[in-house]
Amino acid sequence: MGLANRKTTDTGTELEVVKDSHTLTALPVADTDDEMEIDLLDLAYVLLDKIHYIILCLLVGAVLLNAFSFFCIRPTYQAVAKMYVVSASNDSVVDLTDLNIGTSLTSDYEQLMLSYPVLDQVIDELNLDMETEELAEMITLENPQDTRILNVTATSTDPVEAMNIANKLAEVSVEYLPETMSTNPPNIAQQAQLPDEKAAPSYARYTMIGALLGALLYCAYLTVRYLMDDTVRTAEDMEKYFGVVPLTSIPDSDIFEDMEKREEKEDNMRNKKKFRKDKRA
């Protein structure tokens, strides 16, 4: 691994002395205000070199977020009641005008069904232990495009409560809205059924998100470490970052040790041969 030290000369010039197993030279320190360049290919090699850790973080993130969704998030259930909104003429024949009026009434119903009088009556009749605002957050009204159908969806951690709220809201609305708007009452096209499957959380979704977060966070860590690492390790790095060719290069200390061992071994061999010749003589 390279070693870099900064020194200041007598003239005030700051130099960076870079030393590693191959090179030794003194260079002017580059201006730190220069724009940082990112070698994407080099960064890709860094990420590939740590691919086993990235996969490990991916698995850890998936397991952790899946466990969080399973143990810390209470499952919720949804029940849906459907209302059909139509304004019929006095002769009970539905014409185009009635259909257009019904479409307009659907938007009005969406607003009034979440009003305090309607929600308070639902709370009273079901003996719910909650505020009006809490009940409003549990209810979703949806009007599919180009229809006069109004979907009343209630979401709760209790499937029975979700079914009761959706049905009771539809029943109260059928009574309250015609009196308030002086129109014909809407029809309840579908009663809410007891949900047998949870609506949330989706364990598969949380697992995928956890896996992506784990891998992305570790990749971000590697990227930041790569960008912050300004150590010059090779002669190519010196030429790349500073535009300076190394003045000289020295071999590794291991090479010196190998050479000394080899010379010592050769000396021993020569001494043995000389000893044998002297003994024969």
PyMOL commands that set and color helices and strands:
alter all, ss='L'
color gray80, all
select helices_A, chain A and resi 40-49+51-71+96-112+116-126+132-138+159-181+203-228+235-242+253-280
alter helices_A, ss='H'
color red, helices_A
select strands_A, chain A and resi 3-8+14-19+24-28+77-84+139-142+149-156+187-190
alter strands_A, ss='S'
color yellow, strands_A
deselect
rebuild
show_as cartoon
